[in-house]
Amino acid sequence: MADIRLSGLGVALVTPYKRDLTIDYEALERVIEHIIAGGCDYIVVLGTTAETPTLTKEEKIEIADFVREKVGGRVPLVIGIGGNNTYGLIEDISKRNLRGYTAILSVTPYYNKPTQEGLYQHFKAISESSPLPILLYNVPGRTGVNLTARTTLRLATLPNICGIKEASGNIEQSEEIISQCKDKFSLISGDDLLTYSLMKKGAIGVISVLANALPKEVKKLVTLCEERKLEEAEALQKSLNPIIGHLFEEGNPAGVKSMLSKMGLIENVLRLPLVAVSKEVEKKLDEAKKTLEGDI
């Protein structure tokens, strides 16, 4: 098993755009500084929240290099490199400059809906060719396929696979993985709404979308869970849940980009086919944030 443990608060970093839809690197630096100041433990670059389907290969390289330079080793970095063409993905990994990165987050193949054996062979092939440990990413709501607990546990025995970002929403599946995991294979919550529930069961943290905007609050939740102050953690999770619900009401990262825009960190711009949240959801987010500030 890969000797790496990504614990605590990971932040799934957004990609800010200017009004002309080019990448806003000044805004990206502001977000980076905001989340590091807020206590994040590591940053996930080029994940779903980064709108990777609409980024060119050149833009992905530029973003990865920019984040590495601006972070300057202050926190570990994880890079998202996934796809549904196994050999194309292996070639892509081989050509990337991965200096300064700790692990690769790789999503289950989407659209072509492989079997569990196909998923196992896909990740086995990637892990054997990758210079960095692989963090599995299971998000069936986006990919159309679920990486089962049984397949995950098979993959956990491979030497270059370090853990899983579990976003299936299935607590029983996550609990089965946690109960049989060894020390060097970890389960990380991939869902802000389930941070408390999964960390209570033994998950080692969360890769959070909300923490782009509210890193201190999510870090506090993670710390309370780590310290097993579970009543306080549960109360804080309940306080965060309304804003989390609205955050994803019209898709990710539309909700968190709305919040970041209101905070003056970025422009509220997404690339098609994603669009900004409606005025109705924007108002709900504003109200939920005010209520949260009154609660904590």
Phi, psi and omega per residue, in radians:
M1 nan 2.582 -3.126
A2 -1.166 2.344 -3.080
D3 -1.539 1.272 3.137
I4 -2.635 2.506 -3.115
R5 -2.404 1.848 3.139
L6 -1.605 1.616 -3.071
S7 -1.925 2.851 3.078
G8 1.543 -2.490 -3.056
L9 -1.723 1.971 2.946
G10 -1.785 2.510 3.140
V11 -2.006 2.181 3.071
A12 -1.422 1.740 -2.924
L13 -1.217 2.366 3.067
V14 -1.360 2.884 2.969
T15 -1.972 1.843 3.122
P16 -1.308 2.514 3.080
Y17 -2.110 2.671 2.957
K18 -1.432 3.044 -3.136
R19 -1.091 -0.459 3.116
D20 -1.517 0.155 3.073
L21 1.301 0.146 2.988
T22 -1.427 2.779 -3.103
I23 -1.223 2.318 -3.135
D24 -1.685 1.619 -3.056
Y25 -1.254 -0.501 3.071
E26 -1.140 -0.725 3.098
A27 -1.174 -0.675 3.115
L28 -1.067 -0.719 3.091
E29 -1.119 -0.675 3.103
R30 -1.073 -0.745 3.127
V31 -1.132 -0.758 3.114
I32 -0.985 -0.850 -3.119
E33 -1.145 -0.629 3.129
H34 -1.104 -0.786 -3.069
I35 -1.350 -0.549 3.067
I36 -1.195 -0.749 3.086
A37 -1.087 -0.500 -3.138
G38 -1.393 -0.080 3.023
G39 1.740 0.334 -3.141
C40 -1.103 2.623 -3.126
D41 -1.651 -0.459 3.051
Y42 -2.823 2.862 -3.103
I43 -2.140 2.373 3.069
V44 -1.797 2.040 -3.088
V45 -1.759 2.413 3.059
L46 1.122 0.711 2.983
G47 -1.616 -2.918 3.133
T48 -0.987 -0.727 -3.079
T49 -1.120 -0.352 3.130
A50 -1.426 0.044 -3.108
E51 1.027 0.741 -3.062
T52 -1.027 -0.530 3.128
P53 -1.060 -0.381 -3.104
T54 -1.846 0.132 3.075
L55 -1.648 2.450 3.054
T56 -1.352 2.883 3.084
K57 -1.011 -0.724 -3.129
E58 -1.127 -0.706 3.118
E59 -1.146 -0.684 3.114
K60 -1.075 -0.740 3.116
I61 -1.117 -0.774 -3.135
E62 -1.087 -0.760 -3.138
I63 -1.121 -0.810 -3.130
A64 -1.042 -0.734 3.135
D65 -1.195 -0.712 -3.127
F66 -1.105 -0.823 -3.113
V67 -1.112 -0.753 3.109
R68 -0.989 -0.787 -3.103
E69 -1.155 -0.800 -3.064
K70 -1.266 -0.600 3.107
V71 -1.251 -0.664 3.032
G72 1.018 0.606 3.073
G73 1.413 0.104 -3.102
R74 -1.209 -0.585 3.045
V75 -2.426 2.708 3.077
P76 -1.120 2.689 3.123
L77 -2.120 2.397 3.034
V78 -2.031 2.395 -3.132
I79 -1.991 2.322 3.104
G80 -1.453 2.073 3.034
I81 -2.417 1.808 -3.117
G82 -2.419 2.990 3.123
G83 3.029 3.077 -3.111
N84 -1.974 0.250 3.023
N85 -2.104 1.706 -2.980
T86 -0.967 -0.856 -3.061
Y87 -1.281 -0.555 3.036
G88 -1.145 -0.644 3.115
L89 -1.166 -0.737 3.093
I90 -1.054 -0.733 3.120
E91 -1.134 -0.719 3.124
D92 -1.052 -0.818 3.138
I93 -1.056 -0.702 -3.090
S94 -1.136 -0.426 -3.086
K95 -1.677 -0.152 -3.097
R96 -1.388 2.545 2.963
N97 -1.505 1.792 -3.048
L98 -1.742 0.205 3.119
R99 -1.007 2.329 3.121
G100 1.538 -0.081 3.117
Y101 -1.792 2.572 -3.032
T102 -1.667 -0.626 -3.067
A103 -2.736 2.871 3.055
I104 -1.918 2.199 3.008
L105 -1.586 2.106 -3.051
S106 -2.228 2.072 -3.072
V107 -1.352 2.696 3.043
T108 -1.076 2.509 3.126
P109 -0.974 2.347 -3.069
Y110 -1.859 2.777 3.028
Y111 1.287 -0.842 -3.103
N112 -1.445 -0.067 2.932
K113 0.858 1.157 3.115
P114 -1.200 2.814 3.017
T115 -1.274 3.033 3.089
Q116 -1.094 -0.645 3.086
E117 -1.147 -0.684 3.086
G118 -1.093 -0.712 3.093
L119 -1.109 -0.752 3.126
Y120 -1.065 -0.830 -3.105
Q121 -1.170 -0.612 3.094
H122 -1.041 -0.932 -3.097
F123 -1.246 -0.555 3.078
K124 -1.082 -0.803 -3.141
A125 -1.098 -0.738 3.128
I126 -1.131 -0.807 -3.086
S127 -1.099 -0.587 -3.117
E128 -1.295 -0.374 -3.101
S129 -1.834 -0.194 -3.046
S130 -1.466 2.393 3.063
P131 -1.350 -0.222 3.131
L132 -2.044 2.694 3.041
P133 -1.043 2.604 -3.137
I134 -1.793 2.241 2.981
L135 -1.804 2.000 3.141
L136 -1.166 2.641 3.115
Y137 -2.339 1.958 -3.116
N138 -1.907 1.940 -3.134
V139 -2.469 1.289 -3.024
P140 -1.030 -0.455 3.114
G141 -1.101 -0.396 3.120
R142 -1.797 -0.537 -2.986
T143 -1.748 -0.370 -3.108
G144 1.465 0.125 3.125
V145 -2.513 2.447 3.129
N146 -1.831 2.268 3.017
L147 -1.465 1.853 -3.024
T148 -1.210 2.869 3.091
A149 -1.045 -0.710 -3.123
R150 -1.076 -0.776 3.137
T151 -1.207 -0.696 3.096
T152 -1.019 -0.749 -3.119
L153 -1.227 -0.534 2.992
R154 -1.099 -0.796 -3.128
L155 -1.170 -0.515 -3.122
A156 -1.090 -0.354 -3.132
T157 -1.457 -0.182 -3.124
L158 -1.347 2.494 -2.970
P159 -1.173 -0.396 -3.055
N160 -1.976 0.396 3.061
I161 -2.015 2.150 -2.932
C162 -1.811 -0.294 -3.109
G163 2.964 -2.960 -3.114
I164 -2.461 2.354 2.901
K165 -1.543 1.888 -2.995
E166 -1.754 1.962 -3.123
A167 -2.244 0.627 3.108
S168 -1.391 -0.342 -3.051
G169 1.380 0.034 -3.099
N170 -1.717 1.739 -3.074
I171 -1.154 -0.633 3.132
E172 -1.108 -0.719 3.098
Q173 -1.094 -0.776 3.120
S174 -1.096 -0.714 -3.122
E175 -1.133 -0.644 3.102
E176 -1.114 -0.727 3.116
I177 -1.129 -0.836 -3.118
I178 -1.034 -0.744 -3.060
S179 -1.134 -0.415 -3.102
Q180 -1.957 0.047 -3.134
C181 -1.254 2.586 2.987
K182 -1.590 3.082 -3.047
D183 -1.069 -0.560 -3.040
K184 -1.707 0.174 3.008
F185 -2.195 2.193 -2.980
S186 -2.201 2.653 3.018
L187 -1.865 2.273 3.130
I188 -2.049 2.355 3.084
S189 -1.176 2.318 3.052
G190 -1.854 0.331 -3.041
D191 -2.433 2.018 3.141
D192 -0.969 -0.596 -3.081
L193 -1.190 -0.424 -3.057
L194 -1.900 0.241 -3.107
T195 -0.957 -0.947 -3.134
Y196 -1.085 -0.831 -3.070
S197 -1.048 -0.740 -3.096
L198 -1.380 -0.649 3.107
M199 -1.195 -0.552 3.049
K200 -1.059 -0.604 -3.129
K201 -1.439 -0.268 3.123
G202 2.236 0.043 3.011
A203 -1.087 2.625 -3.021
I204 -1.703 0.165 3.120
G205 2.707 -2.835 -3.114
V206 -2.467 2.537 2.881
I207 -1.764 1.873 -2.866
S208 -1.830 2.473 2.957
V209 -1.527 -0.793 -3.113
L210 -0.967 -0.571 -3.064
A211 -1.177 -0.220 2.945
N212 -1.002 -0.724 -3.098
A213 -1.647 -0.724 -3.046
L214 -2.149 1.100 -3.083
P215 -1.127 -0.653 -3.104
K216 -1.121 -0.712 -3.107
E217 -1.194 -0.751 3.140
V218 -1.225 -0.653 3.083
K219 -1.070 -0.699 3.103
K220 -1.079 -0.742 3.116
L221 -1.067 -0.812 -3.135
V222 -1.085 -0.757 -3.129
T223 -1.118 -0.725 3.101
L224 -1.068 -0.705 3.099
C225 -1.141 -0.762 3.139
E226 -1.089 -0.634 -3.129
E227 -1.483 0.046 3.127
R228 1.034 0.551 2.994
K229 -1.558 1.260 -2.879
L230 -1.268 -0.552 3.103
E231 -1.164 -0.745 3.108
E232 -1.164 -0.690 3.136
A233 -1.109 -0.762 -3.139
E234 -1.099 -0.703 3.140
A235 -1.134 -0.719 3.134
L236 -1.191 -0.700 3.086
Q237 -1.031 -0.749 3.130
K238 -1.113 -0.610 3.098
S239 -1.203 -0.575 -3.125
L240 -1.417 -0.423 -3.003
N241 -0.998 -0.721 3.126
P242 -1.040 -0.758 -3.135
I243 -1.212 -0.600 3.092
I244 -1.136 -0.723 3.127
G245 -1.030 -0.791 3.132
H246 -1.271 -0.477 -3.124
L247 -1.026 -0.630 -3.078
F248 -1.880 0.113 -3.053
E249 -1.039 -0.647 3.129
E250 -2.116 0.562 3.002
G251 1.679 2.784 -3.136
N252 -1.930 2.347 0.155
P253 -1.736 0.469 -3.090
A254 -1.004 -0.749 -3.111
G255 -1.130 -0.841 -3.084
V256 -1.253 -0.521 3.073
K257 -1.168 -0.614 3.050
S258 -1.065 -0.788 3.129
M259 -1.105 -0.811 -3.118
L260 -1.105 -0.612 3.095
S261 -1.140 -0.765 3.113
K262 -1.110 -0.452 3.120
M263 -1.477 -0.080 3.112
G264 1.396 0.310 -3.094
L265 -1.613 -0.582 -3.107
I266 -2.499 2.944 2.936
E267 -1.438 2.583 -3.131
N268 -1.488 1.261 -3.043
V269 -2.257 2.332 3.033
L270 -2.217 2.791 3.058
R271 -1.632 2.422 3.060
L272 -1.009 2.491 0.283
P273 -1.519 0.065 3.084
L274 -1.437 2.584 3.124
V275 -2.350 2.852 3.112
A276 -1.106 2.710 3.123
V277 -1.143 2.758 3.109
S278 -1.203 2.836 3.089
K279 -1.050 -0.576 3.139
E280 -1.111 -0.830 3.135
V281 -1.218 -0.636 3.078
E282 -1.004 -0.758 3.117
K283 -1.140 -0.723 3.106
K284 -1.063 -0.733 3.116
L285 -1.102 -0.761 3.120
D286 -1.050 -0.791 -3.110
E287 -1.175 -0.712 3.134
A288 -1.141 -0.639 3.124
K289 -1.166 -0.712 3.098
K290 -1.117 -0.724 3.102
T291 -1.107 -0.725 3.115
L292 -1.075 -0.766 3.133
E293 -1.073 -0.539 3.081
G294 -1.321 -0.405 -3.093
D295 -1.483 -0.533 -2.998
I296 -2.141 nan nan
